[in-house]
Amino acid sequence: MFQGWAGVEQRVALTLYTDAYVVRGTLPTRQHRLSDILNSAEDEFLVLADATFERFGHRRPARYAEFAQVNLSAVLFAVSDTMVAPIPELRTPKVTETALISIPPFEIIGRIHLFPERDLRQALLELTGRFIPVTEATFRSDEAGEAPRSAPMVAVNHARAQILSPYEAGVRGGAKPNPG
């Protein structure tokens, strides 16, 4: 019933955006979702196999290593190259809100998932976890020379993020002010 969630080990292809590098590789895991992989890590780091390192904004060839240890506190956000279908039995009812997440030098626009029946301030106070899932995400960094890219889901390092919500692209200042 819960196959893929703390079940059969699988190799997941990940892209980790750190302070200065884009690190790609694979990770053996029994977890199902990207945020679960990162939030349930037993150590303060991940060890990726078949890893490549590329410095932001440089067009040099990527460096390759059979294994790479990546410190989780240096990870700004992560993207999984593997699509994961949700497991209905494990879903917690949530509502989505559009947000702009600033993780210098990156910005991410997407949907954060909050507990229902709360005002937005209270829901943001209750937003916890080392890595927070952001769905329907677009990320970019003009400073680091990273063009906009879209992903069904990214996991953002909560300790490194500033979250602005609600956010509406194209509206001066981001979101329409609340009257009163």
C-alpha positions in Angstrom: 0.0 0.0 0.0 2.8 2.5 0.9 5.3 1.2 -1.8 7.8 4.0 -2.6 7.2 5.8 0.7 9.7 4.4 3.2 9.4 1.2 1.2 11.6 -0.1 -1.7 14.9 1.7 -2.1 15.1 3.7 -5.4 17.7 5.9 -6.9 16.5 9.5 -7.3 18.2 12.0 -9.6 18.6 15.4 -7.8 19.8 18.8 -8.6 21.0 20.8 -5.5 21.5 24.6 -5.8 24.1 25.6 -3.2 25.8 28.9 -2.3 28.0 28.7 -5.3 27.4 25.5 -7.3 24.8 23.5 -9.0 25.4 19.9 -7.9 23.7 17.0 -9.8 23.7 13.3 -8.9 21.7 10.4 -7.7 20.7 9.4 -4.2 19.5 6.0 -3.0 16.4 6.5 -0.8 13.3 4.8 0.5 11.5 8.2 0.7 9.0 9.1 -1.9 8.9 12.9 -2.0 11.8 15.3 -2.4 10.9 17.3 0.7 10.8 14.0 2.7 14.2 13.0 1.4 15.8 16.2 2.6 13.8 16.6 5.8 14.5 13.0 7.0 18.2 13.0 6.2 20.0 11.3 9.1 23.1 13.4 8.7 23.8 17.1 8.1 24.8 16.2 4.5 23.8 14.0 1.5 26.2 11.8 -0.4 25.3 11.8 -4.1 26.6 9.3 -6.6 27.7 10.1 -10.2 28.0 13.8 -9.1 28.7 16.8 -11.2 29.6 20.3 -9.9 29.1 23.5 -12.0 29.9 27.0 -10.7 27.1 29.5 -11.2 27.5 31.7 -14.3 30.6 29.9 -15.5 30.6 28.0 -18.8 33.5 25.8 -17.9 33.0 22.0 -18.2 31.3 20.5 -15.1 33.5 18.6 -12.7 32.7 15.0 -12.1 33.2 12.7 -9.1 31.9 9.2 -8.3 30.6 10.6 -5.0 30.0 14.0 -3.5 29.1 14.9 0.1 26.9 18.0 0.0 26.3 19.9 3.3 22.5 20.5 3.7 23.0 23.9 5.3 24.7 25.1 2.0 21.7 23.9 -0.1 19.5 26.8 -1.1 17.0 24.6 -2.8 16.7 21.2 -4.5 14.9 20.0 -7.7 14.2 16.3 -8.4 14.5 15.1 -11.9 12.0 12.3 -11.0 8.3 13.0 -11.0 6.6 11.6 -8.0 2.8 10.9 -7.8 1.3 11.8 -4.4 0.2 9.0 -2.2 -3.5 9.7 -1.2 -3.2 7.8 2.1 -0.5 10.2 3.3 -2.0 13.5 2.2 -2.6 16.2 4.8 -5.3 18.6 3.7 -3.7 21.9 2.7 -4.5 25.0 0.8 -2.1 26.7 -1.6 -1.0 30.3 -1.8 1.2 31.9 -4.3 4.5 33.1 -2.9 7.8 34.8 -3.9 10.7 33.1 -2.1 14.0 35.0 -1.9 17.0 32.8 -1.4 19.9 35.1 -2.6 21.0 35.0 -5.3 17.8 33.2 -6.4 14.1 34.0 -6.5 11.5 31.4 -6.7 7.8 32.0 -7.6 5.4 29.2 -6.9 2.8 27.7 -4.6 3.4 27.0 -0.9 1.1 24.6 0.9 -0.5 25.8 4.2 -2.9 24.4 6.8 -6.5 25.4 5.9 -8.9 27.5 8.0 -6.3 30.0 9.2 -5.5 33.5 8.2 -2.3 33.8 6.1 -0.2 35.2 8.9 -1.1 32.3 11.2 -0.6 29.8 8.4 2.9 31.2 7.7 3.7 31.0 11.4 2.8 27.3 11.2 4.9 26.6 8.1 7.7 24.4 9.4 10.2 21.9 8.2 13.9 22.2 7.3 12.9 22.1 3.6 9.6 23.4 2.4 7.9 22.2 -0.8 7.0 24.8 -3.5 5.0 23.5 -6.4 4.5 25.0 -9.9 7.8 26.7 -9.3 9.8 29.0 -11.5 13.3 29.9 -10.3 16.0 32.3 -11.6 19.0 34.3 -10.7 20.1 37.2 -12.8 23.1 37.7 -10.5 24.3 34.2 -10.9 23.5 34.0 -14.7 20.9 31.3 -14.2 18.0 31.7 -16.7 14.4 31.1 -15.5 13.5 27.4 -15.2 10.3 25.7 -14.2 9.8 22.6 -12.1 6.7 20.8 -10.8 8.2 21.0 -7.3 11.3 22.4 -5.6 12.3 22.0 -1.9 13.5 25.3 -0.4 15.9 25.5 2.6 13.6 27.2 5.1 16.5 28.6 7.2 17.8 30.5 4.1 14.5 31.7 2.7 12.4 34.9 2.9 8.8 34.2 1.9 6.5 36.9 0.6 2.8 35.9 0.3 0.4 36.4 -1.3 2.4 37.3 -4.4 1.0 38.3 -7.7 3.5 38.7 -10.6 3.1 41.9 -12.6 1.5 43.9 -9.8 3.7 46.7 -8.5 5.2 45.6 -5.3 4.2 42.0 -5.9 0.7 41.8 -4.4 -2.3 44.0 -4.2 -2.5 45.7 -0.8 -5.3 44.6 1.5 -7.8 47.5 2.1 -8.2 48.4 5.7 
